[in-house]
Amino acid sequence: MKKILLGLLLASPGILWAQGSQVNTQSQKAVGMAGAGSALFIDEASIFYSPGALAKMDHNALSVGASGVMYRSAFRELNSNDVHHTKFKITPPFAVFAALGPKNSWWKAGIGVYTPFGGSVDWGDQWPGRYELNHLQMRAIYIQPTLSFKLTENFGIGGGFVYNVGFVDLSRSIPAAGADGQPGRAELSGVGTGMGFNLGVHYHLEDNVAISLSYRSKVVTKLKDGDAEFTVPPALAASFPNTTFNAELPLPASFNFGISFPASDRVDIAADATFIGYSIYKELNFDYKDNTPALTDTRQIKKYENALSAKVGVNYQTTDRLALRAGAGYVYTPVRGPYVSPETPDNNRLMGSVGFTYDINDKWDITGAYVFQQLMERTVASAATGLTGTYKTNIHAPGLSLTYKW
Amino acid sequence: MNKVFNDIKVYIGIISIVLASSCKPEIEGFQTSSGQADFSKYVAVGNSLTAGYADGGLYLEGQQVAYPNLLAGQLKNVGGGEFRSPFFSEEQRNGSGYLQLKALENGQPVLENVTSNLAYRAEGKLTKYTGEIENLGVPGMRLDLSAFAEFGALNMYFERLLPDAEVGTKTYMEFAAQRNHTFFTFWLGNNDVLGYAMNGAVEVPGDPTKTLTAVGTFSAVYNNFINALTANQQKGVVATIPDVTAIPYFTTVTRAALLAAVNAGGANVSDIYIQTGAGTTRAATDTDLFVLPFSSAGLLGRPSQGNPVPYGLAPQNPVESKYVLDPAEVQLIKARVNEFNKIIKEVAQAKGLAVADAHAYLNRVKSPGIVYNGMSINAAFITGNAFSLDGVHLTPIGNALMANLFIEAINAQYKSRIQKVDVTQYRGVKFP
């Protein structure tokens, strides 16, 4: 009798820190302008958006903000009319920025703690892609101390060091039925760390036109000794031992160009273009500590392309205390059709946003924003699993932040 | 200032509308349609595969996921009517009894029989089901025997469906064709080769289920049967007969695996001896196909009755021909299958029927295999997901794939738009 080799396919779990997971919500002011404004806003969030601008702050400040990102995807398998929706989940990316330094000095120091990547998607275990993904939850927290110097009144330069802590937790069904006929399940979770840096310059032209250039390096996050747990029928337990895994996730570098100019006394217009170096994301490898014929190390092809986004926003200072803003943007996806996966069923997206900042008094202000992103409908056939169908995704992200200045 | 706050209210109102209308993305589907076909009364004509036989038996869970039942479920959206099957009762859900996987010992499957909640009214006789049905699948039904009324008394699955007065007097063709159907699926002919092949290409005198049907007989009966089913210009799908070498019944037990099993005990045997269909005895090669039950028959290496030489390990006591298909036999069977399939396709062409090409599809499952939404599907025994524990019949996954094969064939032939079955809803082999 031929020895049974359990050829149950366990395609590599695809953790993906993709465009789909990137919802920039570091500054609610920028969110209100659909992500534009790196040149316009000179505040503690410049630590993230434009470290060269930080030294131009004339005060110290601490701000705390959070968004409620609602990532809502739908899928319709080819030749079926059944539309499957992800469960309603809110991910709360947060951002804390502190800017400190002597008043009206040539330098400023700051620290930012924020979540540039993150998301939660839960398709459940009944949809046609269950063997690819049930749920994925992930978050990358960046901790970034930053120094910024004013070389001239108009020219600031800054840079920071980035330390990343990434959390991931995902599950998928395993096509091995137990006595009740139900499939098994794999759950993977882990914590990884990585390092990087960012650099930026900010320049004010004579006529109040401001330019911001910034570069954020890639951050290769190494997941070590993550937990892999398998729920399978007892007869297969030896083939799917609970074990640990290592993986490496490259978070891409980006280069941002921002410009802002006044349209009138009270109206500013800002535009940003961001180039994101996603092409480093070529493949995703999973190295399980204990291998069996059923549980082998996996290599998943990603073949991402570099991506580009463009955003434009308007800031309208209605009164001395209240600013209103709106923005729009377009993002090109880095993901090619065959590599689109349910973790972040990405596609080119349109963004629209509104926001406000209200100065409660000289010390406190509050900023709110809401961005809506619509990912174009996309019909794809997965190269890895054969899952074929149409995805459509809407992202809603209302957010609020509070700033204390002194 | 107040004006601004009034504005904010307007903005909030706008946002609320945007939220409410776009929170959940909607994806437009397609308009299902029956095309040129009328599915209001669909009947499924066929053998064990049509009946939902699996794991070496006919039982309720298998009946419920038989491919015609899954197909009928999808036809509901395009004018399909009631589709009834001769289900066993919940109390007698294990029907004829079937095989289940008891354990994997060192990676080897250990099978056992399910013997509770059976549906026998007497030995070899199942509880009758004579209500109106649309799933007409009868395990063991052969095309050649579909025209023989006597078969109703010989086959317990057919006997079960016949009122006493019709047992032995009504042919399966009559049983199937007199139901005022508007649409049909027809998948017969497998057993016209399989019964012979599963017995190692050895015919048994007096047993009509182990013969290889002649091409002329096949052609005549096939034409008659399809003529009967299309008497009122009904539309339908016919399916081709799979290659026997595409099923794990013939591909799991190999010479190498047998030698490994014999030598596991410390022996050093290098050859298995077989008796070929031509009557010669020779050492087995990798092209000889041993039947699946041979591995559990417990014969290999043991002395046989009246012969002290270890069975199969010496030319003096070779593995009997009924346990092995030698290349000549495989060629004969393959050629016969191809001839049958040629007839099937010709008849379909002449009658304007759709063809579900199970032969081509299962060959693709065998090699290179299919990855379906992350499930690996191939012809491997137990782990291949497509074939049940008897190595011949389909798992629920296999049935769902087959339902989709029929749906694709119908859609292509009749310009209908029937939704596919979500195969991931169904299981492969159950593991303990």
Interface residues (C-beta under 8 A of the other chain):
Chain A: M1 K2 K3 I4 L5 L6 G7 L8 L9 A11 M70 R72 S73 A74 F75 R76 E77 L78 N79 S80 N81 D82 V83 H85 Q126 W127 P128 G129 R130 Y131 E132 R172 P175 A176 A177 G178 A179 G181 Q182 P183 V232 P233 P234 A235 L236 T318 T319 L322 L324 V354 F356 Y370 F372 Q374 E377 A384 T385 G386 L387 T390 Y391 K392 T393 N394 H396
Chain B: M1 V4 D7 I8 Y11 I15 V18 L19 S22 C23 K24 P25 E26 I27 G29 F30 T32 E61 L101 A103 L104 N106 G107 Q108 P109 T252 V253 T254 A256 A257 L258 A260 A261 S295 I370 V371 Y372 N373 G374 M375 S376 N378 A380 F381 I382 T383 G384 N385 Q419 K420 D422 V423 T424 Q425 R427 G428 V429 K430 F431 P432
